[in-house]
Amino acid sequence: MPQRILLDRPLSWQQVADVAEGAPLVLSDGARTRIASARELVDSIVRMGVRAYGVNTGVGALCDVVVTESKQAELSRNIVMSHAVGVGPPLAPSAVRAIIAAAVNNFAHGFSGVRPAVADSLLALLEQDCLPEVPASGSVGYLTHMAHIGLVLLGEGAAQWRGRRMGGAEALREIRVSPLVLGAKEGLSLVNGTPCAAGLSALALGRVRRFLDWIDVVAAMTFENLHGQAAVFDAAGLGLRVSAGVAEVGERLRAALKGSAILEQSAGRRTQDPLSLRAIPQVHGAARDIFGQTARTVDDELASVTDNPVVVGTPDAPRALSGANAVGTALALATDSLGTAVAELAGMSERRTDRLVNPLVSRLPAFLAVDEGAGSGFMIAQYTAVSLVADNRRLAAPASLDGGITSGLQEDHLSHATPSALKLLKIIDNAEFILAVELLAATQAYELQTQSLARAAPTNRVYERVRAVIPQYADDRPLGIDIQKARELLREPLRG
């Protein structure tokens, strides 16, 4: 059972990623008090008639239309209904969990003004793993994904629970949660802010960190198979480049290849390896540096209040501050950058795969076929990698530069933070398959070496881990099944 996460201080990206993977999330007494105190301010705003966006006015281009107190609950419900315009296939369960965790985190800052009951209902969805069905497409920044989650809180929409799809009302009955009747501002707070982009970004960070660990050791396997010149990874040379990522990758490669009889035998035989081999620390290290920068940005976002408006002051003197903290440009720029970095790593992985399967440079049987005459081996698997590299190149175009004008010119600059996080997740999907092809090819290449020399202990452990679930390929089964199995392996922790 994953360890329980107590939401007292702002969640970190890692904690959101842990909730996405099933860790329980609970509110501290302090967070609950902050949420309740902010609600008191909203109640005072309503009672005193203080003009406040989305509380007693319309939203978007309707921000100057006053809404009477009798219609403010209706406004909240209508906001959820009208903003639930997502289309396309639903998000993965882990993505929905990440978004909910980030939303509760935003409320727990104590500036949104929802009742504690709203946060409790969201936490109940997590606790019971009763997850709203959230269409993936249709957002230019935020709004739509949280609206579909909000639908279920109202007893509307659809949810998945214990393998069954059901309506929101039935789902709430199953987990013994009463449908919410939203009060003033609660509809806006449910759909507002950057929890969607922040949650998806945190989920992506967890996957990228695992991918970074795997790609270093898979690259080391290919390097070993191709009899690279390991001196290029010496700390003295790498230390001349100022980069924490380069230093870390260099250390990891030296550890992964320590004691390799294959590399000891090939030392000094070439002056210089091709860039896809000798530049592994520089390329992988640069991606690790980008990862670190993105992680800090997501942590900053989770520590920020991104509702609009925010409520401050005292019950006797409440204020609603309208602004633009809900704009997720920082997240969009960061996830765009990380997506490019992951695409770069995957592209380099494909180049290493080509060197393993290409008889012109590999000094191994053509395409790693066990029977070169009757078998194609990994010839066409490399085609798959090339196709996915090309797809990533298209996906890596920055979403943060996308245009668009909405809400009658009122929302005339759009961050596209959520689309950026979604395409990052798609880039990671592709990258995992690309690396799976390299992993399979490197594993097979060990068995086709002309000399029987000992592998390094770390690379040998990975070799044995692959062979424990995937036998040698001899054109005797669909290779795509092996690629899928290898990809599932890459989604597990590396270990050791």
Stockholm file with secondary structure:
# STOCKHOLM 1.0

chainA/1-496         MPQRILLDRPLSWQQVADVAEGAPLVLSDGARTRIASARELVDSIVRMGVRAYGVNTGVGALCDVVVTESKQAELSRNIVMSHAVGVGPPLAPSAVRAIIAAAVNNFAHGFSGVRPAVADSLLALLEQDCLPEVPASGSVGYLTHMAHIGLVLLGEGAAQWRGRRMGGAEALREIRVSPLVLGAKEGLSLVNGTPCAAGLSALALGRVRRFLDWIDVVAAMTFENLHGQAAVFDAAGLGLRVSAGVAEVGERLRAALKGSAILEQSAGRRTQDPLSLRAIPQVHGAARDIFGQTARTVDDELASVTDNPVVVGTPDAPRALSGANAVGTALALATDSLGTAVAELAGMSERRTDRLVNPLVSRLPAFLAVDEGAGSGFMIAQYTAVSLVADNRRLAAPASLDGGITSGLQEDHLSHATPSALKLLKIIDNAEFILAVELLAATQAYELQTQSLARAAPTNRVYERVRAVIPQYADDRPLGIDIQKARELLREPLRG
#=GR chainA/1-496 SS CCCCEEESSCCCHHHHHHHHTTCCEEECHHHHHHHHHHHHHHHHHHHHTCCCTTTTBCCGGGTTSBCCGGGHHHHHHHHHHHHCCCEEEECCHHHHHHHHHHHHHHHHTSCSCCCHHHHHHHHHHHHHTCEECCEEECCSSSSHHHHHHHHHHTTCSEEEETTEEEEHHHHHHHTTCCCCCCCTTHHHHHHCSSHHHHHHHHHHHHHHHHHHHHHHHHHHHHHHHTTCCGGGGCHHHHTTSCCHHHHHHHHHHHHHHTTCHHHHHHTTSCSCCCHHHHTHHHHHHHHHHHHHHHHHHHHHHHTSCCCSSEEEEETTEEEEECCSTTCCHHHHHHHHHHHHHHHHHHHHHHHHHHHHHCHHHHCSSGGGCSSTTTCCTTHHHHHHHHHHHHHHHHHTSCGGGCCCCBTTTTBCCCCCHHHHHHHHHHHHHHHHHHHHHHHHHHHHHHHTCSSCCCCCHHHHHHHHHHHTTSCCCCSSSCHHHHHHHHHHHHTSCCCC
#=GC SS_cons         CCCCEEESSCCCHHHHHHHHTTCCEEECHHHHHHHHHHHHHHHHHHHHTCCCTTTTBCCGGGTTSBCCGGGHHHHHHHHHHHHCCCEEEECCHHHHHHHHHHHHHHHHTSCSCCCHHHHHHHHHHHHHTCEECCEEECCSSSSHHHHHHHHHHTTCSEEEETTEEEEHHHHHHHTTCCCCCCCTTHHHHHHCSSHHHHHHHHHHHHHHHHHHHHHHHHHHHHHHHTTCCGGGGCHHHHTTSCCHHHHHHHHHHHHHHTTCHHHHHHTTSCSCCCHHHHTHHHHHHHHHHHHHHHHHHHHHHHTSCCCSSEEEEETTEEEEECCSTTCCHHHHHHHHHHHHHHHHHHHHHHHHHHHHHCHHHHCSSGGGCSSTTTCCTTHHHHHHHHHHHHHHHHHTSCGGGCCCCBTTTTBCCCCCHHHHHHHHHHHHHHHHHHHHHHHHHHHHHHHTCSSCCCCCHHHHHHHHHHHTTSCCCCSSSCHHHHHHHHHHHHTSCCCC
//
